[in-house]
Amino acid sequence: EKGGYEHFMLKEIYEQPQVIKDTYRGRLLADQGIIKLGGLEDHIHRFINAPRVTIVACGTSWHAGLVAEYIFEDWARIPVEVEYASEFRYRNPVISEKDVIIAISQSGETADTLAAIKLAKQRGAFVYGVCNVVGSSISRETDSGSYTHAGPEIGVASTKAFTTQITVLTMIALRLAQAKGTISTRDYMLHLRELELVPTYVSEALEGDGKIQEIANVFKDAANFLYLGRGYNFPVALEGALKLKEISYIHAEGYPAAEMKHGPIALIDEQMPVVVIAVNSNHYEKVVSNIEEIKARKGKIIAVVTEGDTTVKELADYIMEVPQIPEALTPLVTTIPLQLLSYHIALMLGRNVDQPRNLAKSVTVE
Ligand code: F6R
C-alpha cells in the first residue's frame, strides 16, 4: 500500500507530479486558453462582485491560503484576507452577504474550519470549499467548491494536499483575473502553459533528493532552524518550518526574510542553520543581502536556488536546486526540497515519520 516506499510521507511526496496533473486534468486547457472549474463557473459573479475574499483554514492549508493571497491580489486584484479558522470563528468578524469565503481543508473535517464556515453562512456570505476528501463535512457545508485530486493522504504531515491546493487556487485566481480583465493575455497564457508543466518541474526538483539527504545528515542534530522567504515564498518558509517541527520535533521558525532584522537575527550564530528560499524573483537582490547578513553572523546557510544560480551558490554553505519557473508558481517547486529535508532529518532521528507524536490526521476537536 506504500507503493514500495518506506513511508506514506515519502510516497506522497513522490506522488506530487501525478496528483498535480490529476488536479488540473480536464480543468486546464492550456492550448485553448481555458480554465474550467465547474463549481466556479456557476458562481463567478459572486467572486467578481465581492469586496474581498476571506480565506479560512488551519495549519498547512492556511499556508496554501497565504500563497493564494499573493496570486489573487496580483492577478485578480481582489483584496484577500487569510484567517486562522480558530481565530475567525471566535471574533466578531465583519462579514456580510457580499462576502466570499474560501475554506481550505484536506480532510474536510477540521472542526474550527467547519465552525468558521457555519458562522460565515449565518451572516449570508457565499462559501467556497477547496477540499480533498469527497463528501466530507466541509464539502457538504460549503455552497460550492473545487476538489483537489490528491488521493488519500495518509501521512499526518501534509505534503501533496498542499501542492494540489495551490494548484486549484492558482486556477481560480487565473480564471477570475481573466473574467475581470486584470491580467494581460500574454501573462494569462504563459501561466496556463507553465502550470501544465509543473508536474515536470516537480519531478526535476525531486531529483535533488540524494543531495538533500546529505544536507539532512549534516544538520540533523541542530536544536533550532530558521526558515526565510519573501513574497510568494514567505508562506513556503512557514510551511517548511512546520514540516520540520511536526515530524522531527526540532524547533523551527519561519519568517519573512526582511523581518529577520527586527528580532530573530539575535538568534543567529554558528549553531544556527538558516534555510533561505532564494530563487529568481523580484526580491532576489534583497534576499541576497539577507543571506549576507546571516553570513556576517556565522549562520549556516542552506539555500533553495534556481538551477544555474551563481550568486547565492557562492554565499551559501549548501544549496538545493529547483527548476526555473514564473515567480507566482515557484511555491509549487520550492516546497519540494523542504518536504524532503524534513523527511530525511526525521528519519535519521528515528522519528515516527507518518505518525508524529501528539498529532492526528484530522483535527475534529477544537
Ligand atoms: C500539517 C498538517 C496540519 C493540517 C491542519 C489542517 O502537516 O497536517 O497542520 O494541515 O490540521 O487540516 P485540514 O487541511 O485537513 O483541514
Boltz pocket constraint, residues with backbone or C-beta under 6 A from the ligand:
constraints:
  - pocket:
      binder: B
      contacts: [[A, 58], [A, 59], [A, 60], [A, 61], [A, 62], [A, 104], [A, 105], [A, 106], [A, 107], [A, 108], [A, 109], [A, 110], [A, 113], [A, 156], [A, 157], [A, 158], [A, 159], [A, 242], [A, 243], [A, 246], [A, 360], [A, 361], [A, 362], [A, 363]]
      max_distance: 6.0
